[in-house]
Amino acid sequence: MNLADAQTRLSALVAAALKGEEVVIANAGEPLVRVVPCQPRVAPRQPGRLRGQIRIADDFDSPDEAIVKLFEEGR
């Protein structure tokens, strides 16, 4: 797409890019820019959203004797 034509058809070019078409704007036959959609915004985190859905075992923080032995003895 020529730069002069792109100025008058910007909304159509944006719509084409949103549909997945490759849109390249050129000047004097030399490619200048590519019009691509922005990455979708990620929803902000909501603390507590998984409350009640995750269970952690009662012995989660208990030391594992085999691992302690590896650290102490190095084997």
PDB file of N, CA, C and O in Angstrom:
ATOM      1  N   MET A   1       0.852  -1.166   0.000  1.00  0.00           N
ATOM      2  CA  MET A   1       0.000   0.000   0.000  1.00  0.00           C
ATOM      3  C   MET A   1       0.896   1.226   0.000  1.00  0.00           C
ATOM      4  O   MET A   1       1.826   1.324   0.800  1.00  0.00           O
ATOM      5  N   ASN A   2       0.622   2.133  -0.873  1.00  0.00           N
ATOM      6  CA  ASN A   2       1.365   3.387  -0.985  1.00  0.00           C
ATOM      7  C   ASN A   2       1.015   4.285   0.204  1.00  0.00           C
ATOM      8  O   ASN A   2      -0.117   4.264   0.687  1.00  0.00           O
ATOM      9  N   LEU A   3       1.966   5.057   0.666  1.00  0.00           N
ATOM     10  CA  LEU A   3       1.779   5.933   1.825  1.00  0.00           C
ATOM     11  C   LEU A   3       0.627   6.906   1.610  1.00  0.00           C
ATOM     12  O   LEU A   3      -0.181   7.105   2.517  1.00  0.00           O
ATOM     13  N   ALA A   4       0.534   7.510   0.446  1.00  0.00           N
ATOM     14  CA  ALA A   4      -0.543   8.470   0.178  1.00  0.00           C
ATOM     15  C   ALA A   4      -1.905   7.782   0.227  1.00  0.00           C
ATOM     16  O   ALA A   4      -2.859   8.338   0.771  1.00  0.00           O
ATOM     17  N   ASP A   5      -2.004   6.581  -0.334  1.00  0.00           N
ATOM     18  CA  ASP A   5      -3.267   5.840  -0.294  1.00  0.00           C
ATOM     19  C   ASP A   5      -3.600   5.403   1.129  1.00  0.00           C
ATOM     20  O   ASP A   5      -4.766   5.395   1.523  1.00  0.00           O
ATOM     21  N   ALA A   6      -2.573   5.041   1.898  1.00  0.00           N
ATOM     22  CA  ALA A   6      -2.780   4.586   3.272  1.00  0.00           C
ATOM     23  C   ALA A   6      -3.373   5.694   4.138  1.00  0.00           C
ATOM     24  O   ALA A   6      -4.162   5.419   5.042  1.00  0.00           O
ATOM     25  N   GLN A   7      -3.002   6.932   3.870  1.00  0.00           N
ATOM     26  CA  GLN A   7      -3.525   8.048   4.660  1.00  0.00           C
ATOM     27  C   GLN A   7      -5.037   8.162   4.515  1.00  0.00           C
ATOM     28  O   GLN A   7      -5.724   8.501   5.479  1.00  0.00           O
ATOM     29  N   THR A   8      -5.555   7.888   3.346  1.00  0.00           N
ATOM     30  CA  THR A   8      -6.996   8.024   3.137  1.00  0.00           C
ATOM     31  C   THR A   8      -7.758   6.745   3.490  1.00  0.00           C
ATOM     32  O   THR A   8      -8.978   6.780   3.650  1.00  0.00           O
ATOM     33  N   ARG A   9      -7.045   5.605   3.614  1.00  0.00           N
ATOM     34  CA  ARG A   9      -7.716   4.328   3.873  1.00  0.00           C
ATOM     35  C   ARG A   9      -7.270   3.693   5.186  1.00  0.00           C
ATOM     36  O   ARG A   9      -7.309   2.471   5.328  1.00  0.00           O
ATOM     37  N   LEU A  10      -6.847   4.515   6.148  1.00  0.00           N
ATOM     38  CA  LEU A  10      -6.294   3.978   7.387  1.00  0.00           C
ATOM     39  C   LEU A  10      -7.270   3.050   8.109  1.00  0.00           C
ATOM     40  O   LEU A  10      -6.875   1.971   8.549  1.00  0.00           O
ATOM     41  N   SER A  11      -8.521   3.444   8.236  1.00  0.00           N
ATOM     42  CA  SER A  11      -9.469   2.600   8.978  1.00  0.00           C
ATOM     43  C   SER A  11      -9.647   1.247   8.283  1.00  0.00           C
ATOM     44  O   SER A  11      -9.780   0.230   8.964  1.00  0.00           O
ATOM     45  N   ALA A  12      -9.654   1.209   6.971  1.00  0.00           N
ATOM     46  CA  ALA A  12      -9.778  -0.055   6.246  1.00  0.00           C
ATOM     47  C   ALA A  12      -8.526  -0.904   6.432  1.00  0.00           C
ATOM     48  O   ALA A  12      -8.620  -2.127   6.535  1.00  0.00           O
ATOM     49  N   LEU A  13      -7.363  -0.275   6.474  1.00  0.00           N
ATOM     50  CA  LEU A  13      -6.118  -1.012   6.684  1.00  0.00           C
ATOM     51  C   LEU A  13      -6.060  -1.613   8.084  1.00  0.00           C
ATOM     52  O   LEU A  13      -5.605  -2.742   8.268  1.00  0.00           O
ATOM     53  N   VAL A  14      -6.520  -0.856   9.055  1.00  0.00           N
ATOM     54  CA  VAL A  14      -6.554  -1.361  10.435  1.00  0.00           C
ATOM     55  C   VAL A  14      -7.510  -2.547  10.518  1.00  0.00           C
ATOM     56  O   VAL A  14      -7.191  -3.557  11.145  1.00  0.00           O
ATOM     57  N   ALA A  15      -8.666  -2.431   9.897  1.00  0.00           N
ATOM     58  CA  ALA A  15      -9.637  -3.530   9.906  1.00  0.00           C
ATOM     59  C   ALA A  15      -9.037  -4.777   9.253  1.00  0.00           C
ATOM     60  O   ALA A  15      -9.238  -5.889   9.742  1.00  0.00           O
ATOM     61  N   ALA A  16      -8.309  -4.601   8.164  1.00  0.00           N
ATOM     62  CA  ALA A  16      -7.673  -5.730   7.491  1.00  0.00           C
ATOM     63  C   ALA A  16      -6.629  -6.381   8.393  1.00  0.00           C
ATOM     64  O   ALA A  16      -6.547  -7.608   8.464  1.00  0.00           O
ATOM     65  N   ALA A  17      -5.843  -5.575   9.073  1.00  0.00           N
ATOM     66  CA  ALA A  17      -4.819  -6.107   9.979  1.00  0.00           C
ATOM     67  C   ALA A  17      -5.461  -6.875  11.130  1.00  0.00           C
ATOM     68  O   ALA A  17      -4.946  -7.913  11.545  1.00  0.00           O
ATOM     69  N   LEU A  18      -6.577  -6.377  11.646  1.00  0.00           N
ATOM     70  CA  LEU A  18      -7.277  -7.062  12.734  1.00  0.00           C
ATOM     71  C   LEU A  18      -7.833  -8.408  12.286  1.00  0.00           C
ATOM     72  O   LEU A  18      -8.002  -9.312  13.104  1.00  0.00           O
ATOM     73  N   LYS A  19      -8.117  -8.548  10.997  1.00  0.00           N
ATOM     74  CA  LYS A  19      -8.613  -9.816  10.451  1.00  0.00           C
ATOM     75  C   LYS A  19      -7.470 -10.789  10.156  1.00  0.00           C
ATOM     76  O   LYS A  19      -7.713 -11.928   9.759  1.00  0.00           O
ATOM     77  N   GLY A  20      -6.227 -10.344  10.349  1.00  0.00           N
ATOM     78  CA  GLY A  20      -5.086 -11.214  10.139  1.00  0.00           C
ATOM     79  C   GLY A  20      -4.359 -11.003   8.824  1.00  0.00           C
ATOM     80  O   GLY A  20      -3.384 -11.698   8.538  1.00  0.00           O
ATOM     81  N   GLU A  21      -4.816 -10.056   8.021  1.00  0.00           N
ATOM     82  CA  GLU A  21      -4.138  -9.781   6.755  1.00  0.00           C
ATOM     83  C   GLU A  21      -2.842  -9.022   7.007  1.00  0.00           C
ATOM     84  O   GLU A  21      -2.753  -8.225   7.941  1.00  0.00           O
ATOM     85  N   GLU A  22      -1.842  -9.270   6.177  1.00  0.00           N
ATOM     86  CA  GLU A  22      -0.591  -8.531   6.290  1.00  0.00           C
ATOM     87  C   GLU A  22      -0.754  -7.195   5.576  1.00  0.00           C
ATOM     88  O   GLU A  22      -1.112  -7.151   4.399  1.00  0.00           O
ATOM     89  N   VAL A  23      -0.490  -6.114   6.291  1.00  0.00           N
ATOM     90  CA  VAL A  23      -0.615  -4.769   5.732  1.00  0.00           C
ATOM     91  C   VAL A  23       0.756  -4.101   5.817  1.00  0.00           C
ATOM     92  O   VAL A  23       1.278  -3.880   6.909  1.00  0.00           O
ATOM     93  N   VAL A  24       1.332  -3.784   4.663  1.00  0.00           N
ATOM     94  CA  VAL A  24       2.616  -3.109   4.602  1.00  0.00           C
ATOM     95  C   VAL A  24       2.412  -1.776   3.895  1.00  0.00           C
ATOM     96  O   VAL A  24       1.817  -1.720   2.819  1.00  0.00           O
ATOM     97  N   ILE A  25       2.909  -0.706   4.506  1.00  0.00           N
ATOM     98  CA  ILE A  25       2.813   0.624   3.910  1.00  0.00           C
ATOM     99  C   ILE A  25       4.189   0.988   3.380  1.00  0.00           C
ATOM    100  O   ILE A  25       5.199   0.864   4.072  1.00  0.00           O
ATOM    101  N   ALA A  26       4.200   1.445   2.123  1.00  0.00           N
ATOM    102  CA  ALA A  26       5.464   1.746   1.448  1.00  0.00           C
ATOM    103  C   ALA A  26       5.471   3.176   0.940  1.00  0.00           C
ATOM    104  O   ALA A  26       4.429   3.820   0.815  1.00  0.00           O
ATOM    105  N   ASN A  27       6.670   3.653   0.652  1.00  0.00           N
ATOM    106  CA  ASN A  27       6.841   4.977   0.043  1.00  0.00           C
ATOM    107  C   ASN A  27       7.784   4.793  -1.143  1.00  0.00           C
ATOM    108  O   ASN A  27       8.911   4.324  -0.981  1.00  0.00           O
ATOM    109  N   ALA A  28       7.326   5.159  -2.312  1.00  0.00           N
ATOM    110  CA  ALA A  28       8.097   5.009  -3.549  1.00  0.00           C
ATOM    111  C   ALA A  28       8.522   3.558  -3.759  1.00  0.00           C
ATOM    112  O   ALA A  28       9.625   3.284  -4.233  1.00  0.00           O
ATOM    113  N   GLY A  29       7.625   2.630  -3.395  1.00  0.00           N
ATOM    114  CA  GLY A  29       7.899   1.215  -3.575  1.00  0.00           C
ATOM    115  C   GLY A  29       8.782   0.594  -2.512  1.00  0.00           C
ATOM    116  O   GLY A  29       9.034  -0.611  -2.557  1.00  0.00           O
ATOM    117  N   GLU A  30       9.260   1.376  -1.561  1.00  0.00           N
ATOM    118  CA  GLU A  30      10.134   0.894  -0.484  1.00  0.00           C
ATOM    119  C   GLU A  30       9.285   0.650   0.776  1.00  0.00           C
ATOM    120  O   GLU A  30       8.713   1.604   1.302  1.00  0.00           O
ATOM    121  N   PRO A  31       9.184  -0.577   1.273  1.00  0.00           N
ATOM    122  CA  PRO A  31       8.396  -0.853   2.477  1.00  0.00           C
ATOM    123  C   PRO A  31       8.891  -0.031   3.667  1.00  0.00           C
ATOM    124  O   PRO A  31      10.089   0.038   3.941  1.00  0.00           O
ATOM    125  N   LEU A  32       7.937   0.590   4.368  1.00  0.00           N
ATOM    126  CA  LEU A  32       8.286   1.410   5.531  1.00  0.00           C
ATOM    127  C   LEU A  32       7.854   0.777   6.844  1.00  0.00           C
ATOM    128  O   LEU A  32       8.650   0.633   7.771  1.00  0.00           O
ATOM    129  N   VAL A  33       6.573   0.398   6.910  1.00  0.00           N
ATOM    130  CA  VAL A  33       6.025  -0.125   8.168  1.00  0.00           C
ATOM    131  C   VAL A  33       5.050  -1.267   7.877  1.00  0.00           C
ATOM    132  O   VAL A  33       4.526  -1.407   6.772  1.00  0.00           O
ATOM    133  N   ARG A  34       4.835  -2.065   8.901  1.00  0.00           N
ATOM    134  CA  ARG A  34       3.837  -3.137   8.840  1.00  0.00           C
ATOM    135  C   ARG A  34       2.790  -2.816   9.901  1.00  0.00           C
ATOM    136  O   ARG A  34       3.133  -2.510  11.043  1.00  0.00           O
ATOM    137  N   VAL A  35       1.528  -2.885   9.531  1.00  0.00           N
ATOM    138  CA  VAL A  35       0.434  -2.641  10.475  1.00  0.00           C
ATOM    139  C   VAL A  35       0.015  -3.994  11.042  1.00  0.00           C
ATOM    140  O   VAL A  35      -0.406  -4.887  10.306  1.00  0.00           O
ATOM    141  N   VAL A  36       0.136  -4.131  12.369  1.00  0.00           N
ATOM    142  CA  VAL A  36      -0.235  -5.384  13.038  1.00  0.00           C
ATOM    143  C   VAL A  36      -1.057  -5.051  14.280  1.00  0.00           C
ATOM    144  O   VAL A  36      -0.894  -3.977  14.860  1.00  0.00           O
ATOM    145  N   PRO A  37      -1.933  -5.957  14.691  1.00  0.00           N
ATOM    146  CA  PRO A  37      -2.721  -5.715  15.905  1.00  0.00           C
ATOM    147  C   PRO A  37      -1.835  -5.722  17.149  1.00  0.00           C
ATOM    148  O   PRO A  37      -0.824  -6.422  17.202  1.00  0.00           O
ATOM    149  N   CYS A  38      -2.225  -4.943  18.135  1.00  0.00           N
ATOM    150  CA  CYS A  38      -1.532  -4.955  19.426  1.00  0.00           C
ATOM    151  C   CYS A  38      -1.874  -6.248  20.145  1.00  0.00           C
ATOM    152  O   CYS A  38      -2.896  -6.874  19.864  1.00  0.00           O
ATOM    153  N   GLN A  39      -1.019  -6.643  21.069  1.00  0.00           N
ATOM    154  CA  GLN A  39      -1.291  -7.811  21.885  1.00  0.00           C
ATOM    155  C   GLN A  39      -2.497  -7.508  22.775  1.00  0.00           C
ATOM    156  O   GLN A  39      -2.636  -6.386  23.263  1.00  0.00           O
ATOM    157  N   PRO A  40      -3.370  -8.496  22.991  1.00  0.00           N
ATOM    158  CA  PRO A  40      -4.526  -8.249  23.856  1.00  0.00           C
ATOM    159  C   PRO A  40      -4.069  -7.923  25.272  1.00  0.00           C
ATOM    160  O   PRO A  40      -3.062  -8.446  25.750  1.00  0.00           O
ATOM    161  N   ARG A  41      -4.809  -7.069  25.924  1.00  0.00           N
ATOM    162  CA  ARG A  41      -4.484  -6.715  27.307  1.00  0.00           C
ATOM    163  C   ARG A  41      -4.822  -7.885  28.213  1.00  0.00           C
ATOM    164  O   ARG A  41      -5.840  -8.555  28.041  1.00  0.00           O
ATOM    165  N   VAL A  42      -3.964  -8.110  29.163  1.00  0.00           N
ATOM    166  CA  VAL A  42      -4.175  -9.175  30.129  1.00  0.00           C
ATOM    167  C   VAL A  42      -5.001  -8.604  31.283  1.00  0.00           C
ATOM    168  O   VAL A  42      -4.722  -7.513  31.780  1.00  0.00           O
ATOM    169  N   ALA A  43      -6.004  -9.345  31.692  1.00  0.00           N
ATOM    170  CA  ALA A  43      -6.847  -8.884  32.798  1.00  0.00           C
ATOM    171  C   ALA A  43      -6.001  -8.746  34.058  1.00  0.00           C
ATOM    172  O   ALA A  43      -5.116  -9.569  34.295  1.00  0.00           O
ATOM    173  N   PRO A  44      -6.255  -7.723  34.869  1.00  0.00           N
ATOM    174  CA  PRO A  44      -5.481  -7.558  36.101  1.00  0.00           C
ATOM    175  C   PRO A  44      -5.725  -8.727  37.057  1.00  0.00           C
ATOM    176  O   PRO A  44      -6.794  -9.339  37.062  1.00  0.00           O
ATOM    177  N   ARG A  45      -4.718  -9.014  37.853  1.00  0.00           N
ATOM    178  CA  ARG A  45      -4.838 -10.101  38.821  1.00  0.00           C
ATOM    179  C   ARG A  45      -5.920  -9.789  39.837  1.00  0.00           C
ATOM    180  O   ARG A  45      -6.134  -8.635  40.208  1.00  0.00           O
ATOM    181  N   GLN A  46      -6.598 -10.839  40.278  1.00  0.00           N
ATOM    182  CA  GLN A  46      -7.631 -10.699  41.297  1.00  0.00           C
ATOM    183  C   GLN A  46      -7.255 -11.588  42.475  1.00  0.00           C
ATOM    184  O   GLN A  46      -7.521 -12.789  42.454  1.00  0.00           O
ATOM    185  N   PRO A  47      -6.637 -11.007  43.506  1.00  0.00           N
ATOM    186  CA  PRO A  47      -6.242 -11.821  44.654  1.00  0.00           C
ATOM    187  C   PRO A  47      -7.435 -12.558  45.259  1.00  0.00           C
ATOM    188  O   PRO A  47      -8.516 -11.991  45.415  1.00  0.00           O
ATOM    189  N   GLY A  48      -7.225 -13.814  45.591  1.00  0.00           N
ATOM    190  CA  GLY A  48      -8.266 -14.615  46.221  1.00  0.00           C
ATOM    191  C   GLY A  48      -9.213 -15.271  45.238  1.00  0.00           C
ATOM    192  O   GLY A  48     -10.186 -15.900  45.652  1.00  0.00           O
ATOM    193  N   ARG A  49      -8.956 -15.142  43.961  1.00  0.00           N
ATOM    194  CA  ARG A  49      -9.868 -15.673  42.942  1.00  0.00           C
ATOM    195  C   ARG A  49      -9.990 -17.192  43.019  1.00  0.00           C
ATOM    196  O   ARG A  49     -11.038 -17.741  42.680  1.00  0.00           O
ATOM    197  N   LEU A  50      -8.933 -17.884  43.459  1.00  0.00           N
ATOM    198  CA  LEU A  50      -8.957 -19.346  43.553  1.00  0.00           C
ATOM    199  C   LEU A  50      -9.175 -19.845  44.982  1.00  0.00           C
ATOM    200  O   LEU A  50      -8.953 -21.021  45.269  1.00  0.00           O
ATOM    201  N   ARG A  51      -9.603 -18.968  45.862  1.00  0.00           N
ATOM    202  CA  ARG A  51      -9.822 -19.354  47.257  1.00  0.00           C
ATOM    203  C   ARG A  51     -10.800 -20.531  47.319  1.00  0.00           C
ATOM    204  O   ARG A  51     -11.866 -20.502  46.704  1.00  0.00           O
ATOM    205  N   GLY A  52     -10.415 -21.561  48.070  1.00  0.00           N
ATOM    206  CA  GLY A  52     -11.257 -22.734  48.232  1.00  0.00           C
ATOM    207  C   GLY A  52     -11.078 -23.773  47.142  1.00  0.00           C
ATOM    208  O   GLY A  52     -11.673 -24.847  47.224  1.00  0.00           O
ATOM    209  N   GLN A  53     -10.284 -23.491  46.130  1.00  0.00           N
ATOM    210  CA  GLN A  53     -10.091 -24.421  45.022  1.00  0.00           C
ATOM    211  C   GLN A  53      -8.740 -25.121  45.073  1.00  0.00           C
ATOM    212  O   GLN A  53      -8.512 -26.086  44.342  1.00  0.00           O
ATOM    213  N   ILE A  54      -7.844 -24.643  45.929  1.00  0.00           N
ATOM    214  CA  ILE A  54      -6.510 -25.232  46.029  1.00  0.00           C
ATOM    215  C   ILE A  54      -6.314 -25.770  47.436  1.00  0.00           C
ATOM    216  O   ILE A  54      -6.601 -25.090  48.422  1.00  0.00           O
ATOM    217  N   ARG A  55      -5.822 -26.998  47.514  1.00  0.00           N
ATOM    218  CA  ARG A  55      -5.579 -27.597  48.819  1.00  0.00           C
ATOM    219  C   ARG A  55      -4.090 -27.900  48.947  1.00  0.00           C
ATOM    220  O   ARG A  55      -3.482 -28.471  48.041  1.00  0.00           O
ATOM    221  N   ILE A  56      -3.513 -27.516  50.071  1.00  0.00           N
ATOM    222  CA  ILE A  56      -2.109 -27.783  50.363  1.00  0.00           C
ATOM    223  C   ILE A  56      -2.058 -28.787  51.508  1.00  0.00           C
ATOM    224  O   ILE A  56      -2.721 -28.605  52.529  1.00  0.00           O
ATOM    225  N   ALA A  57      -1.280 -29.836  51.338  1.00  0.00           N
ATOM    226  CA  ALA A  57      -1.194 -30.887  52.352  1.00  0.00           C
ATOM    227  C   ALA A  57      -0.694 -30.326  53.679  1.00  0.00           C
ATOM    228  O   ALA A  57       0.085 -29.373  53.708  1.00  0.00           O
ATOM    229  N   ASP A  58      -1.147 -30.924  54.773  1.00  0.00           N
ATOM    230  CA  ASP A  58      -0.756 -30.470  56.109  1.00  0.00           C
ATOM    231  C   ASP A  58       0.748 -30.567  56.328  1.00  0.00           C
ATOM    232  O   ASP A  58       1.318 -29.769  57.072  1.00  0.00           O
ATOM    233  N   ASP A  59       1.401 -31.543  55.682  1.00  0.00           N
ATOM    234  CA  ASP A  59       2.835 -31.732  55.872  1.00  0.00           C
ATOM    235  C   ASP A  59       3.665 -31.059  54.770  1.00  0.00           C
ATOM    236  O   ASP A  59       4.816 -31.435  54.548  1.00  0.00           O
ATOM    237  N   PHE A  60       3.103 -30.093  54.099  1.00  0.00           N
ATOM    238  CA  PHE A  60       3.773 -29.425  52.976  1.00  0.00           C
ATOM    239  C   PHE A  60       5.145 -28.868  53.364  1.00  0.00           C
ATOM    240  O   PHE A  60       6.112 -29.028  52.619  1.00  0.00           O
ATOM    241  N   ASP A  61       5.232 -28.218  54.520  1.00  0.00           N
ATOM    242  CA  ASP A  61       6.485 -27.597  54.956  1.00  0.00           C
ATOM    243  C   ASP A  61       7.375 -28.523  55.777  1.00  0.00           C
ATOM    244  O   ASP A  61       8.458 -28.118  56.200  1.00  0.00           O
ATOM    245  N   SER A  62       6.945 -29.739  56.004  1.00  0.00           N
ATOM    246  CA  SER A  62       7.750 -30.679  56.788  1.00  0.00           C
ATOM    247  C   SER A  62       8.990 -31.060  55.992  1.00  0.00           C
ATOM    248  O   SER A  62       8.921 -31.258  54.779  1.00  0.00           O
ATOM    249  N   PRO A  63      10.138 -31.164  56.687  1.00  0.00           N
ATOM    250  CA  PRO A  63      11.365 -31.522  55.962  1.00  0.00           C
ATOM    251  C   PRO A  63      11.318 -32.971  55.472  1.00  0.00           C
ATOM    252  O   PRO A  63      10.808 -33.853  56.162  1.00  0.00           O
ATOM    253  N   ASP A  64      11.841 -33.196  54.305  1.00  0.00           N
ATOM    254  CA  ASP A  64      11.967 -34.540  53.747  1.00  0.00           C
ATOM    255  C   ASP A  64      13.335 -35.055  54.180  1.00  0.00           C
ATOM    256  O   ASP A  64      14.365 -34.493  53.807  1.00  0.00           O
ATOM    257  N   GLU A  65      13.340 -36.116  54.961  1.00  0.00           N
ATOM    258  CA  GLU A  65      14.587 -36.623  55.540  1.00  0.00           C
ATOM    259  C   GLU A  65      15.597 -36.999  54.468  1.00  0.00           C
ATOM    260  O   GLU A  65      16.794 -36.793  54.668  1.00  0.00           O
ATOM    261  N   ALA A  66      15.164 -37.534  53.354  1.00  0.00           N
ATOM    262  CA  ALA A  66      16.094 -37.916  52.288  1.00  0.00           C
ATOM    263  C   ALA A  66      16.791 -36.680  51.719  1.00  0.00           C
ATOM    264  O   ALA A  66      17.985 -36.731  51.425  1.00  0.00           O
ATOM    265  N   ILE A  67      16.076 -35.591  51.562  1.00  0.00           N
ATOM    266  CA  ILE A  67      16.668 -34.356  51.034  1.00  0.00           C
ATOM    267  C   ILE A  67      17.608 -33.734  52.065  1.00  0.00           C
ATOM    268  O   ILE A  67      18.685 -33.251  51.715  1.00  0.00           O
ATOM    269  N   VAL A  68      17.196 -33.745  53.347  1.00  0.00           N
ATOM    270  CA  VAL A  68      18.057 -33.228  54.406  1.00  0.00           C
ATOM    271  C   VAL A  68      19.364 -34.009  54.434  1.00  0.00           C
ATOM    272  O   VAL A  68      20.436 -33.423  54.583  1.00  0.00           O
ATOM    273  N   LYS A  69      19.279 -35.317  54.294  1.00  0.00           N
ATOM    274  CA  LYS A  69      20.468 -36.161  54.307  1.00  0.00           C
ATOM    275  C   LYS A  69      21.383 -35.819  53.131  1.00  0.00           C
ATOM    276  O   LYS A  69      22.603 -35.767  53.290  1.00  0.00           O
ATOM    277  N   LEU A  70      20.801 -35.586  51.950  1.00  0.00           N
ATOM    278  CA  LEU A  70      21.610 -35.220  50.793  1.00  0.00           C
ATOM    279  C   LEU A  70      22.381 -33.904  51.033  1.00  0.00           C
ATOM    280  O   LEU A  70      23.553 -33.790  50.673  1.00  0.00           O
ATOM    281  N   PHE A  71      21.716 -32.928  51.639  1.00  0.00           N
ATOM    282  CA  PHE A  71      22.372 -31.661  51.923  1.00  0.00           C
ATOM    283  C   PHE A  71      23.476 -31.816  52.967  1.00  0.00           C
ATOM    284  O   PHE A  71      24.549 -31.227  52.841  1.00  0.00           O
ATOM    285  N   GLU A  72      23.204 -32.603  53.983  1.00  0.00           N
ATOM    286  CA  GLU A  72      24.162 -32.757  55.068  1.00  0.00           C
ATOM    287  C   GLU A  72      25.355 -33.624  54.672  1.00  0.00           C
ATOM    288  O   GLU A  72      26.490 -33.322  55.043  1.00  0.00           O
ATOM    289  N   GLU A  73      25.104 -34.706  53.916  1.00  0.00           N
ATOM    290  CA  GLU A  73      26.170 -35.633  53.587  1.00  0.00           C
ATOM    291  C   GLU A  73      26.746 -35.403  52.197  1.00  0.00           C
ATOM    292  O   GLU A  73      27.850 -35.855  51.896  1.00  0.00           O
ATOM    293  N   GLY A  74      26.018 -34.718  51.370  1.00  0.00           N
ATOM    294  CA  GLY A  74      26.505 -34.423  50.025  1.00  0.00           C
ATOM    295  C   GLY A  74      26.487 -35.600  49.074  1.00  0.00           C
ATOM    296  O   GLY A  74      27.208 -35.593  48.076  1.00  0.00           O
ATOM    297  N   ARG A  75      25.682 -36.607  49.355  1.00  0.00           N
ATOM    298  CA  ARG A  75      25.602 -37.777  48.475  1.00  0.00           C
ATOM    299  C   ARG A  75      24.208 -37.954  47.968  1.00  0.00           C
ATOM    300  O   ARG A  75      23.940 -38.887  47.211  1.00  0.00           O
TER     301      ARG A  75
END
